[in-house]
C-alpha cells in the first residue's frame, strides 16, 4: 500500500466518527444478530443510538435526531433481524467518502418468485417477480432510485432534510397506511438532490421466519 494511501486509511480510522442507530423492531434480539454484531471489526470512533418508541416511524425519527445531535460524520442504520459480515464496517464506511448514501444488498421475505430484493431498478413499485430478476448476478456498485433504509448516510444528507424525517399517511378510511414509510423517507433524499447507491458485493443476511411447505422444500432442493 502506498504511503499516502496508508495515511488516508489511518486518518479515517482514527478521526472519522460514526453513529450506529439500531432499530429494534423485534421483541427479542436473536443470537445470530448479537454475535455478528460483536464480531464486526470496528476501527472507528463510534456512538450507539437506540430507538425506544413502540411505533416504527417515531423510532426511526429518534435514531436520526440522535445522530444529528452528535458530532458524528456518518449515520449507519442497522436492524436486529439481520446478520452482518465481520468486514461490514471496514468495507462500507470508506465508501461514504465517495457516495452520499450507500447500502448493502438485503433480501426480504420469500415469495413465489424467490426472495425479494429490497431495492428498485425503476422509480416505481415494480412487481416482485421482475424486481428479483433485475438483480440476479449483479456485482459492484450501482446507483438506484430506491433502496432499503439500512444504509450509510453522510451527515450533510440528513442535515438537508426537514423533520419529521419518517412519515406515515393513512388511507381514506383511516384503517390502513397509504404509504410505505421507508420509500417515502428515501424519496425525500432523492428529491433533495442526493444519490443512492447499492454495493451488490456486500450482502447482509435477513433473518426471516417463513412457513416451509412441500413446494418450498421441493423447489429449494432442485436449486441445490
Secondary structure, DSSP 8 states (H G I E B T S, - for coil): --HHHHHHHHHHHHH-EEEEEEE--SSS--HHHHHHHHHS---SEEEEEE---SSHHHHHHHHHHHHHHS--SEEEEEETTEE--TTHHHHHHHHTTT-SEEEEEEEEEEETTEEEESEESSSS---HHHHHHHTTT--SEEEESEE-S-EEEEHHHHHTS-S-SS---B-TTSSSBSS-HHHHHHHHHHHTT--EEEEEEEEEEE-------HHHHHHHHHH-
